[in-house]
Structures are given as C-alpha cells and as structure tokens.
Amino acid sequence: ALDPPALAGMDRWERLRRTFAQRHVLTHSGGIVDAKFLTQVPNSPLKLGQRLVISRNDADQSLNDLEAVVQAVSSAP
C-alpha cells in the first residue's frame, strides 16, 4: 500500500494539509477563517473571522509540494 505522507516527507505533507485547509476557507468561507480551518491548522496565527491572504510565494510552494507528491506517488513501486 502506498503511504503518501512517507513518500512526500512529513514537512511537505503538513504544508499540503495546510494548503488544502486554506483552499477550504477560500472556496467555502469567502476567505474568512472558520472553525474547521483552525481545527485543521491548530498552529495557525490566524483567528476566527480573520481574512486569509495567500501570497504568490505561498501558492508557488503549494504547487511545488503538490507536484513533488504526485511525482513520488507515480514513481513508487
């Protein structure tokens, strides 16, 4: 069985978990931090009701992480 977190590396995997939690906020909460986000990203400095801002660097890092995971999974035996 594939183990994507192990293939990705835990740092990268945790960044992707944060990325998808941010995607939830942008898609379903109009960019406003909700309780689900804070549960999924407990170490976030953001507070309930704050606006989430994604920088170009954040987006680039997320795309690089996702690409690395896809490559690792597709290369796995």
Backbone torsions as a table, in degrees:
resi	resn	phi	psi	omega
1	ALA	NA	139.8	178.1
2	LEU	-72.3	145.1	176.6
3	ASP	-123.2	82.8	-176.0
4	PRO	-52.3	-42.7	178.4
5	PRO	-60.2	-39.2	178.9
6	ALA	-68.6	-40.9	178.5
7	LEU	-65.0	-38.0	-177.0
8	ALA	-77.4	-32.6	-169.2
9	GLY	95.1	138.9	-172.9
10	MET	-64.2	-36.9	179.1
11	ASP	-61.6	-47.8	180.0
12	ARG	-63.9	-42.2	-178.9
13	TRP	-61.5	-43.1	178.9
14	GLU	-65.5	-38.0	176.0
15	ARG	-62.6	-40.2	178.8
16	LEU	-67.5	-36.5	175.9
17	ARG	-60.1	-43.2	177.8
18	ARG	-64.3	-41.8	179.2
19	THR	-57.5	-45.5	-177.8
20	PHE	-74.2	-27.4	172.2
21	ALA	-67.6	-38.9	177.0
22	GLN	-65.4	-40.4	177.3
23	ARG	-58.2	-40.8	177.2
24	HIS	-58.3	-46.7	-178.9
25	VAL	-61.7	-45.0	-178.3
26	LEU	-67.2	-37.3	-175.2
27	THR	-82.5	-41.1	-169.9
28	HIS	-110.6	-12.2	-177.1
29	SER	-125.0	15.9	177.9
30	GLY	61.2	25.5	179.2
31	GLY	84.5	6.1	-179.1
32	ILE	-100.7	125.9	-178.4
33	VAL	-58.5	130.0	179.2
34	ASP	-117.9	177.6	-176.7
35	ALA	-64.5	-36.9	179.9
36	LYS	-60.8	-43.4	178.1
37	PHE	-59.9	-47.1	-177.4
38	LEU	-65.4	-29.1	174.9
39	THR	-71.0	-40.5	-178.2
40	GLN	-77.0	-27.1	-178.9
41	VAL	-127.6	70.5	-172.6
42	PRO	-64.7	-21.2	179.7
43	ASN	-92.9	11.0	179.4
44	SER	-68.0	139.1	175.0
45	PRO	-77.2	-8.7	-178.9
46	LEU	-74.3	154.0	179.2
47	LYS	-114.3	157.8	176.6
48	LEU	-51.8	129.5	177.5
49	GLY	91.3	-9.7	177.9
50	GLN	-76.3	155.2	176.6
51	ARG	-82.4	134.4	176.4
52	LEU	-85.6	129.8	177.7
53	VAL	-120.0	127.7	178.9
54	ILE	-109.1	124.6	178.6
55	SER	-86.5	166.3	175.7
56	ARG	-59.4	-40.9	178.6
57	ASN	-62.5	-40.4	177.0
58	ASP	-59.9	-46.3	-178.9
59	ALA	-64.2	-44.2	178.6
60	ASP	-60.7	-43.9	179.4
61	GLN	-62.1	-42.1	179.6
62	SER	-62.8	-43.9	178.7
63	LEU	-64.8	-41.4	177.6
64	ASN	-63.2	-42.4	179.0
65	ASP	-63.7	-45.6	-179.2
66	LEU	-62.7	-43.5	178.0
67	GLU	-61.1	-42.2	179.4
68	ALA	-63.3	-40.0	179.3
69	VAL	-67.1	-44.4	179.1
70	VAL	-60.5	-43.4	179.1
71	GLN	-64.7	-42.2	-179.7
72	ALA	-64.0	-42.5	179.8
73	VAL	-67.1	-42.5	-178.2
74	SER	-70.5	-21.5	178.8
75	SER	-91.7	-10.1	-176.2
76	ALA	-68.6	145.1	179.6
77	PRO	-68.8	NA	NA
